[in-house]
Amino acid sequence: MTPADLLLLTPALRQYAALGIAAAGGVVSERAGVVNIALEGMMLAGAFAAVWAAQVTSPAVGIAAGGAAGMVLGLVHVLLTQRLKMDHTVSGVAINLLALNGTAFLLRQVFRQADPPREATVVATLPIGIFVAAALALPVALHLLLQHTRFGLRLRVSGESPEAAAMAGVRLCPVRTIAVALSGLLAGCAGAYLSLSLVGGFTDSMVSGRGFIALAAVVCGRWTPFGAAAAALAFGYFDALQLRLQGAVAMPHEFLQMMPYALTILAALAFRSRPPAALGRTDIRL
């Protein structure tokens, strides 16, 4: 293996695209004060909806369908956490389980895939470069949204001091609803990238923890767009590295597959920072 191989720039960007887009969604939701552990389920739902729509219509419509599926789950998360005051983590876990079992059921019913490996393929795929470019541009756009727009200011205040926001006349419910819906949209698009570009199909285990890694990138990136993108890029590099090392080193591939997740744990321990003050609170009056 040459030093050039270890750079792994292209495969690292391929892996980064999904993580970067989903992490951007996590930043939006959590800066508004809503913990979004449901990124995993939103990505899975987006991946399935994208394949189904792409088979019926076109891959371009598949992207829209994937984003819409993630947005719907985002609205469910808002309903459970903001209206019904459910614990944010419990709601996220419930949505993840709903997406996991719901897509497995629909895969059997819609695509007649009953026996492992359960999968559905697409005839036409989309260029990976489109999603990579979007993932690289998102941190800039999100930074401008959060720091240089009135809505961004309201979103940040909603996550830091909802009482002060309410006293200033900011309606928390619409702000948080938009933030979490946008988070679901981005996570759904990240799932659509996996199924329409990176894999070219859908399997019921295709997300494989990427939603949780994206959430870890948000934490390690200190809830900032550029920080989350940098962390997602690092995770993407190590994911690409373990794929390259499989078969090249005398080590069981299971240990190599653990590399990105081990990095996630170590990074979360090393890069501790203060989250938004109102993140995860369920006692806020909307």
KOLLUMDO-606618 format. One record per residue (C-alpha): x, y, z. Coordinates in nm, 2 decimals, decimal comma. Layout:
REM KOLLUMDO-606618
@u=X&v=Y&w=Z
...
END
This chain:
REM KOLLUMDO-606618
@u=0,00&v=0,00&w=0,00
@u=0,15&v=0,33&w=-0,11
@u=0,13&v=0,67&w=0,08
@u=-0,11&v=0,79&w=-0,20
@u=-0,34&v=0,50&w=-0,12
@u=-0,36&v=0,61&w=0,25
@u=-0,49&v=0,95&w=0,15
@u=-0,81&v=0,79&w=0,04
@u=-0,95&v=1,13&w=-0,06
@u=-1,21&v=1,01&w=-0,31
@u=-1,35&v=0,72&w=-0,10
@u=-1,34&v=0,93&w=0,21
@u=-1,56&v=1,20&w=0,04
@u=-1,80&v=0,92&w=-0,07
@u=-1,84&v=0,82&w=0,29
@u=-1,84&v=1,18&w=0,42
@u=-2,14&v=1,28&w=0,20
@u=-2,40&v=1,08&w=0,39
@u=-2,25&v=1,17&w=0,73
@u=-2,20&v=1,54&w=0,64
@u=-2,56&v=1,59&w=0,52
@u=-2,71&v=1,41&w=0,82
@u=-2,48&v=1,59&w=1,06
@u=-2,60&v=1,92&w=0,92
@u=-2,96&v=1,81&w=1,00
@u=-2,85&v=1,72&w=1,35
@u=-2,70&v=2,07&w=1,40
@u=-3,02&v=2,24&w=1,30
@u=-3,24&v=2,03&w=1,53
@u=-3,01&v=2,04&w=1,83
@u=-2,93&v=2,41&w=1,81
@u=-3,31&v=2,46&w=1,84
@u=-3,31&v=2,25&w=2,16
@u=-3,44&v=1,92&w=2,02
@u=-3,22&v=1,61&w=2,06
@u=-3,24&v=1,42&w=1,74
@u=-3,12&v=1,06&w=1,80
@u=-3,37&v=0,96&w=1,53
@u=-3,13&v=1,06&w=1,24
@u=-3,07&v=0,68&w=1,19
@u=-3,44&v=0,61&w=1,13
@u=-3,48&v=0,92&w=0,91
@u=-3,19&v=0,81&w=0,69
@u=-3,33&v=0,46&w=0,66
@u=-3,68&v=0,58&w=0,57
@u=-3,53&v=0,82&w=0,32
@u=-3,33&v=0,55&w=0,16
@u=-3,63&v=0,32&w=0,12
@u=-3,86&v=0,60&w=-0,01
@u=-3,59&v=0,71&w=-0,26
@u=-3,56&v=0,36&w=-0,41
@u=-3,94&v=0,31&w=-0,43
@u=-3,99&v=0,65&w=-0,60
@u=-3,69&v=0,61&w=-0,83
@u=-3,83&v=0,28&w=-0,96
@u=-4,18&v=0,42&w=-1,01
@u=-4,06&v=0,76&w=-1,16
@u=-3,70&v=0,88&w=-1,17
@u=-3,40&v=0,92&w=-0,94
@u=-3,46&v=1,29&w=-0,92
@u=-3,80&v=1,23&w=-0,78
@u=-3,64&v=0,97&w=-0,55
@u=-3,44&v=1,24&w=-0,38
@u=-3,75&v=1,44&w=-0,32
@u=-3,93&v=1,13&w=-0,18
@u=-3,64&v=1,05&w=0,04
@u=-3,63&v=1,40&w=0,19
@u=-4,01&v=1,39&w=0,23
@u=-4,00&v=1,06&w=0,42
@u=-3,73&v=1,20&w=0,66
@u=-3,94&v=1,52&w=0,70
@u=-4,25&v=1,32&w=0,80
@u=-4,05&v=1,14&w=1,07
@u=-3,92&v=1,48&w=1,18
@u=-4,27&v=1,61&w=1,22
@u=-4,35&v=1,29&w=1,42
@u=-4,05&v=1,37&w=1,65
@u=-4,18&v=1,72&w=1,70
@u=-4,53&v=1,60&w=1,79
@u=-4,39&v=1,35&w=2,04
@u=-4,14&v=1,58&w=2,20
@u=-4,30&v=1,92&w=2,18
@u=-4,67&v=1,85&w=2,20
@u=-4,68&v=1,53&w=2,40
@u=-4,37&v=1,62&w=2,60
@u=-4,21&v=1,28&w=2,55
@u=-3,84&v=1,24&w=2,64
@u=-3,64&v=1,33&w=2,33
@u=-3,42&v=1,02&w=2,35
@u=-3,72&v=0,79&w=2,40
@u=-3,89&v=0,95&w=2,10
@u=-3,58&v=0,91&w=1,89
@u=-3,54&v=0,54&w=1,97
@u=-3,91&v=0,48&w=1,90
@u=-3,87&v=0,64&w=1,56
@u=-3,56&v=0,44&w=1,48
@u=-3,74&v=0,12&w=1,56
@u=-4,05&v=0,23&w=1,36
@u=-3,83&v=0,30&w=1,06
@u=-3,63&v=-0,02&w=1,09
@u=-3,93&v=-0,25&w=1,12
@u=-4,15&v=-0,04&w=0,89
@u=-3,90&v=-0,05&w=0,60
@u=-3,84&v=-0,42&w=0,65
@u=-4,21&v=-0,48&w=0,63
@u=-4,25&v=-0,26&w=0,32
@u=-3,95&v=-0,43&w=0,16
@u=-4,13&v=-0,76&w=0,18
@u=-4,47&v=-0,62&w=0,07
@u=-4,37&v=-0,38&w=-0,20
@u=-4,07&v=-0,55&w=-0,35
@u=-4,16&v=-0,91&w=-0,26
@u=-3,83&v=-0,96&w=-0,08
@u=-3,90&v=-1,21&w=0,20
@u=-3,57&v=-1,40&w=0,24
@u=-3,22&v=-1,27&w=0,32
@u=-3,05&v=-1,09&w=0,16
@u=-3,35&v=-0,86&w=0,14
@u=-3,28&v=-0,59&w=-0,11
@u=-3,43&v=-0,38&w=-0,39
@u=-3,22&v=-0,23&w=-0,67
@u=-3,26&v=0,07&w=-0,89
@u=-3,19&v=0,07&w=-1,27
@u=-3,06&v=0,43&w=-1,28
@u=-2,85&v=0,60&w=-1,02
@u=-2,73&v=0,95&w=-0,96
@u=-2,37&v=1,08&w=-0,97
@u=-2,20&v=1,07&w=-0,64
@u=-2,04&v=1,41&w=-0,71
@u=-2,37&v=1,59&w=-0,68
@u=-2,41&v=1,48&w=-0,32
@u=-2,05&v=1,53&w=-0,23
@u=-2,07&v=1,89&w=-0,35
@u=-2,39&v=1,94&w=-0,15
@u=-2,23&v=1,80&w=0,16
@u=-1,94&v=2,04&w=0,12
@u=-2,16&v=2,34&w=0,06
@u=-2,40&v=2,27&w=0,34
@u=-2,18&v=2,39&w=0,63
@u=-2,14&v=2,72&w=0,46
@u=-2,51&v=2,76&w=0,39
@u=-2,60&v=2,65&w=0,74
@u=-2,35&v=2,88&w=0,90
@u=-2,50&v=3,18&w=0,71
@u=-2,85&v=3,07&w=0,81
@u=-2,77&v=3,04&w=1,18
@u=-2,55&v=3,35&w=1,22
@u=-2,68&v=3,60&w=0,96
@u=-3,06&v=3,56&w=0,94
@u=-3,34&v=3,65&w=1,17
@u=-3,47&v=3,29&w=1,17
@u=-3,12&v=3,16&w=1,26
@u=-3,11&v=3,39&w=1,56
@u=-3,46&v=3,27&w=1,67
@u=-3,35&v=2,91&w=1,63
@u=-3,04&v=2,96&w=1,84
@u=-3,22&v=3,14&w=2,11
@u=-3,48&v=2,87&w=2,12
@u=-3,21&v=2,62&w=2,20
@u=-3,02&v=2,84&w=2,45
@u=-3,29&v=3,03&w=2,64
@u=-3,65&v=2,95&w=2,54
@u=-3,79&v=3,16&w=2,82
@u=-3,60&v=3,47&w=2,69
@u=-3,72&v=3,39&w=2,34
@u=-4,08&v=3,37&w=2,45
@u=-4,05&v=3,70&w=2,64
@u=-3,91&v=3,85&w=2,31
@u=-4,22&v=3,74&w=2,13
@u=-4,06&v=3,44&w=1,95
@u=-4,31&v=3,15&w=1,90
@u=-4,11&v=2,84&w=1,99
@u=-4,33&v=2,58&w=1,84
@u=-4,31&v=2,70&w=1,48
@u=-3,93&v=2,76&w=1,51
@u=-3,87&v=2,41&w=1,65
@u=-4,11&v=2,25&w=1,40
@u=-3,93&v=2,40&w=1,11
@u=-3,59&v=2,31&w=1,25
@u=-3,67&v=1,94&w=1,32
@u=-3,85&v=1,91&w=0,98
@u=-3,55&v=2,05&w=0,81
@u=-3,33&v=1,81&w=1,01
@u=-3,55&v=1,52&w=0,89
@u=-3,54&v=1,65&w=0,53
@u=-3,16&v=1,65&w=0,53
@u=-3,13&v=1,31&w=0,70
@u=-3,38&v=1,17&w=0,44
@u=-3,17&v=1,31&w=0,16
@u=-2,86&v=1,15&w=0,32
@u=-3,04&v=0,82&w=0,31
@u=-3,14&v=0,88&w=-0,05
@u=-2,77&v=0,93&w=-0,13
@u=-2,69&v=0,59&w=0,01
@u=-2,95&v=0,41&w=-0,19
@u=-2,95&v=0,61&w=-0,52
@u=-2,57&v=0,67&w=-0,55
@u=-2,34&v=0,50&w=-0,30
@u=-2,52&v=0,15&w=-0,31
@u=-2,76&v=0,17&w=-0,60
@u=-3,04&v=-0,01&w=-0,41
@u=-3,19&v=-0,06&w=-0,06
@u=-3,12&v=-0,32&w=0,20
@u=-3,28&v=-0,32&w=0,55
@u=-2,94&v=-0,28&w=0,72
@u=-2,78&v=-0,03&w=0,48
@u=-2,76&v=0,27&w=0,71
@u=-2,55&v=0,06&w=0,96
@u=-2,52&v=0,32&w=1,24
@u=-2,43&v=0,62&w=1,01
@u=-2,71&v=0,82&w=1,18
@u=-2,55&v=0,77&w=1,52
@u=-2,21&v=0,86&w=1,38
@u=-2,36&v=1,18&w=1,23
@u=-2,50&v=1,26&w=1,57
@u=-2,16&v=1,20&w=1,73
@u=-2,01&v=1,44&w=1,47
@u=-2,25&v=1,71&w=1,58
@u=-2,14&v=1,66&w=1,94
@u=-1,77&v=1,64&w=1,86
@u=-1,81&v=1,95&w=1,63
@u=-1,95&v=2,15&w=1,92
@u=-2,29&v=2,19&w=1,76
@u=-2,14&v=2,41&w=1,48
@u=-2,18&v=2,35&w=1,11
@u=-1,81&v=2,36&w=1,03
@u=-1,72&v=2,16&w=1,34
@u=-1,97&v=1,89&w=1,26
@u=-1,86&v=1,88&w=0,90
@u=-1,49&v=1,84&w=1,00
@u=-1,58&v=1,55&w=1,24
@u=-1,79&v=1,38&w=0,97
@u=-1,50&v=1,41&w=0,73
@u=-1,27&v=1,24&w=0,99
@u=-1,52&v=0,96&w=1,04
@u=-1,57&v=0,92&w=0,67
@u=-1,19&v=0,89&w=0,63
@u=-1,16&v=0,61&w=0,88
@u=-1,46&v=0,43&w=0,73
@u=-1,30&v=0,44&w=0,39
@u=-0,97&v=0,33&w=0,55
@u=-1,12&v=0,02&w=0,71
@u=-1,27&v=-0,07&w=0,38
@u=-0,93&v=-0,04&w=0,21
@u=-0,76&v=-0,24&w=0,48
@u=-1,00&v=-0,53&w=0,45
@u=-0,80&v=-0,80&w=0,27
@u=-0,48&v=-0,60&w=0,28
@u=-0,39&v=-0,68&w=0,64
@u=-0,39&v=-1,00&w=0,84
@u=-0,68&v=-0,90&w=1,07
@u=-1,04&v=-1,01&w=1,09
@u=-1,26&v=-0,78&w=0,90
@u=-1,50&v=-0,75&w=1,20
@u=-1,22&v=-0,57&w=1,39
@u=-1,17&v=-0,33&w=1,10
@u=-1,54&v=-0,26&w=1,07
@u=-1,53&v=-0,15&w=1,43
@u=-1,28&v=0,12&w=1,36
@u=-1,52&v=0,41&w=1,28
@u=-1,74&v=0,33&w=1,58
@u=-1,44&v=0,31&w=1,81
@u=-1,33&v=0,65&w=1,68
@u=-1,67&v=0,78&w=1,75
@u=-1,65&v=0,68&w=2,12
@u=-1,30&v=0,81&w=2,16
@u=-1,38&v=1,14&w=1,99
@u=-1,70&v=1,19&w=2,20
@u=-1,48&v=1,14&w=2,51
@u=-1,21&v=1,37&w=2,39
@u=-1,41&v=1,66&w=2,24
@u=-1,65&v=1,74&w=2,52
@u=-1,82&v=2,07&w=2,51
@u=-2,13&v=2,25&w=2,64
@u=-2,44&v=2,17&w=2,45
@u=-2,72&v=2,43&w=2,40
@u=-2,86&v=2,51&w=2,74
@u=-3,21&v=2,40&w=2,67
@u=-3,13&v=2,09&w=2,47
@u=-3,36&v=1,80&w=2,55
@u=-3,58&v=1,99&w=2,80
@u=-3,94&v=1,87&w=2,81
@u=-4,07&v=2,13&w=3,06
@u=-4,09&v=2,42&w=2,82
@u=-4,42&v=2,58&w=2,75
@u=-4,47&v=2,64&w=2,38
END
